[in-house]
């Protein structure tokens, strides 16, 4: 079969189909076309691999069937739905000259008897065994082979010719460069893609649908001490008695292995429970616990399963606080297609806990519903913020959109929860009103919510967290039977549908008497199984309105650069350039407009910016409308809002929106002064400085920063403050910018040569905090004295070197050298007055202890003797290693040494910033030298 006009991806699938069906040939012109495409644009290979990888990661191959002129490949998605991909011949072109048939491409399969790889070069007519063993038909590894799914296919050059290699073994089967080969293996197909040189660019695995689930793993929503926790929610009267009001479901999600398992082949079988301390993986059938019941059909895909379960009696199912036990649960599923002794698979056991919710931790609120959301599908409506004090919900106040706790509180609300138009929301459409709606169904606007006290008092919906088995009921029982409010509204107690009642006093007419009045409705939440025991109760304020004119919007902008003083800025109106837009849209002259309209700024406008009331209400057409901007308003974009409201009720509201853009071109910035930082400008380096004749580990932080220069006369006052962030002990800021280490404190010395000290620079503009882009920065306090440097011993001991005393000596002063951070030598003794160095001044500054101007090294201790491999050995009888002044002495009054040994001495030279009491830096002032003792043979 010849496919003439296909994309590379289509060609790949066509070639793969020939392997799967074993009935079509690979033609040389197909391979050549693919090879030419790869040669022309290497990015096509990456694109092909990306497309195959994307296809294989989200779909599985269900079937491949022949159609007229090509193939139909059916893929299955994760949700179980399928889609097809057709590959057919391109349009017939003009006949060309007859060409020579190309050689067949290479095909691969596994011999079902020997489990050896086989290849075919004649389109599948004949097959040749290789010597390479592959995966057997039962899916397990061959004796000496590898899992076919992981087989590595490569094309390698041997003697200038290309051959296929499997797992680095030459199959001696010739290969074409620029090739695409499909190898059928357990669970799918390996796709090997080569470039024009014969190198394998990538291997892609495409899976087929699996039959049975082999294992499951919980996808945890909550953890405690890194252990997964499954929550079973329950509403109770109170946490003490725990009388159940509403038992909820736990919604539990598990990932399935292998990927691509057929969803029709398995079912959730129930929960297993245990109170054992630790339970091993379960894979055989057990009777699920009768203490948990399903909350409905599980949701399955070939990637995961989501189940819902709830306890039948939580008080008896879950261990009590004093039982010292935890309840563990595992999901068991039944594989309907597996062998009878392998049908049941269970997850590992996970910790199960109750989420106890008290009545007063529940509420009823206006909601937003999004059925396509990936997380919570029911959330609080924007602007609704119920008040929760950590233990219970409380009334949120007069201006809140949350539902009120009592009728009296609802009556006092400054705003209503819902509005009904006296015509559009009437019970009956009396005049064929095209805007007629017919009311509002409260059941579609309200939901139950509760505070998750165990995870930070987060308010979430009951519907999305296992407590959806409730219903809401509505009533007007708090009104007397003759109350006028009952003449304004119609209420369905089951659905909560509210509409404006047609007038009962004036015949069949709209109830205009209701306009500018309100009604309060009670809503109660009940468990589905109960009719009397309410969980929560709230009150809804509904007002009645008449026709409202469409609001008029006018927009403006203001630009401002922060300076030293506050300013008055004129608003630039968008369309037109004056307030004429408001006059035109309200069909009033400027004089008429300002006679009836008064401007009122919005309450939530940003601080520091105000509308100038006099200019906003100036009746003169074209006069400036101004904003007052304080010098404390920092750079940013701000939105100012206000309204022009008319004294005539039928006039539209004019909504004013002004966008204020504040820049800071006259505010200075700071940048790092490179000489005082490490090479990567990651941290500042503090080696200290001379203060009143004493070297102190401190620095002026202005040495580390450069402030930019602004020459404008009206530039704002910009200041910078330095503070210590971490650690707070041992470090201070003196004189505003001098960072000081208290060398007397261990906590401070612990940071010398040992990590960062974090500081903060805070920028204030006109007295207001305005942080720099990186307000915190690290510095490191580096000891001005470098660690002791040990010199190569100028000589070695010789056993019984001095025959009269049987001793040998080494001058310890010649074994060490000290320098400071500027590489200035502090101590270096070479037994030569011309080259000996002792810098007394710097030694005094740094507080050196252990060496002196007389070149004495006073703190030397013999530690141990070692053999050549570093193992500690005892000194033989009659031998000893001692320190005599500046000399290291070996004395042997016993038998001669037969093998070399090494004497280890410890030298200690401290300074005021490191006295050897801080473990991480102790080795910088205490070092060991090792000197060989040679036998005297």
C-alpha angles and dihedrals in degrees: 000000000000122000107197111178112032139132117247091257091052090049091051091052090045091053091045089052090055088058094046094047095033089209106098132067132235106234124207092234089059092051092043091051091051091045092051091049091052092047091051097049123013090191088071088070092055090046092050092049091047092052093048092046091049091048093048095045095057106026142039130215110254102173146339119213135175120248132177107299097356147353141308114212117195118207127189122218127215091261091058096254120125137218132186136225117206122206114190138161117279123242113297113261130203114294113262132199114294110265135200116270110253123233117265118261125243119274127189136205141150120257104239092213105042097023088225123140112258129196133200128198098178102064095276099307094118130019129206123207119231122203093245118107120219139182116311124234092259091063097247126118120271119246094264100006138087136243105284091223089064097042112136113223118195139164113224133180117243116180092341093308128101124237135176115254123195115199089345093305117121111237090193086229112135115239134204119230117237088034136154117203131181118205116193112223139158110306098006146329134310112218117203116195120192131189128226092279093056095252116139106244096190146338117226124189119212113194130216121212114286122225107215140025113247100183144349135215127198118244097215123214093186136028136188119198088348091304120120117246128198112208122214106192122214131174113219137177090247138337093253102056096024096202103175116244097168126003113210136201130248111229105212127187126199130186113226129221128242103039111237100033113163109257093211091062100068141043134193107259102188142272125302116210135199139166095203118128092239131006127196124228112289123216105157128081120271131171108267117238115273088209090080127056129195120256094212141299116339120244109237137187129161087260103050148347128229119201135180123214136165133188119254093220113007095190091062098033100054119062116252121248093258097046094088088220136116125210114234124196135191131184117236121199132187120230104213093191098046127095114279093252092049101043099107124070125174134191122236115276116268132191114269120202137173121246100213113205119185122213093251089054090067129079142173116234145162109275145199118222126203114172092188096054116122093216128026109000093196118053137161113281113257109273095023110117113166116204116246118176097194096271106039144003117263132190109284097216143254098302098043127112090214115106116267125249096224139019090248091055091047090050089054095050113122090212132037128236094224136013127211121200109224091229108024093046097038120132089243132030100231101176106032089261108191090207092056114136103164100223141297129291106220092197087067092050103043136062139171118261135181138191115250095219092178093061104041103296092285110174110228136166121267089219094065097042107054099274098096094118094100138096135210123228128191135207147161094214092132090068122081115247090251097044114133090228088072088060091059104051143044116209132189105208093206104046097021092232108168127191138160111270116236109250113277093189100051103037124247098350137115115278101246088160088075093062114114090014131098143211128210118219125196118223122190131188118223134183108252092243095048132072101182110030106083118198098199139359130204138167126231123208113214121184131193123231139184129222109317120206116237107264118250117228125206122179135199142172137218127192122201139171117209112253136166096276139037118266143203112232127191117229116243106215117218102218113037112003093245135041088277088111090070093045093050096045093049091043092233134125117244090255094049091045095054092044091065104021125077123187119232122182118226116259095232099057116136118270119260096031122086137171113245100239096202094054094043090055097038105130093209110108114238095015115142118270107209144202124206110221118191121217088243093070105107127209115292143089118285132186119216119194136186142146139233105219122194126220086224109083095213094055116101122248113251109220115205121202121180122184112210118199114195120190131187107212091139095051113100123234132202129228133187119274099224102212091065096051135068118268092269093047088237100126139010118247119223116189094162134243143236112277117181092334093313127101110236130185095235139106143195104248091211086071086068099050137053119207117216119242122246117179100183112127093222096047114141121254105264121188135172127214126195122212137174114247105173134042099019095189121077099015132084140173113233128190091005099290109029111108111203131192115210100225091191092067122081090213090059096043087050088068095052107110086350117099138302135321109209119221133178131217113202120197119210122193116196087344095307122115111252110169124218116240092265106028096175124059135172129234129187124216105219120195107245087219112073120222117278110279114214117215125214106269108262090217141005129233118261118207110251090354093163105050095202095056101018088231140129126194138201123194105237093200090070093057102069141049131193128203135167133233090277089053090248110153113244100174130009122150119189099161088252119108090209094059104026111114132198116160100203095181096054091039087058093047092051095040097236114193124186099042131059144184090274087063092245118156101204106178110063125138132184108233111177149315123253138188124234092278093054097255115143112248130186120246113253121249112286095021128107142167116216141164118239110185105297093345128096106213131202114193125181118181093163135063119333118266113258097189131033118262132189126231116211119208128183119220121195124194113164134185136201092269096048121030094166097261098111112080100213093054101029090103091063093070100028118058137164129229124198121207124188122232110208122204115251097234 
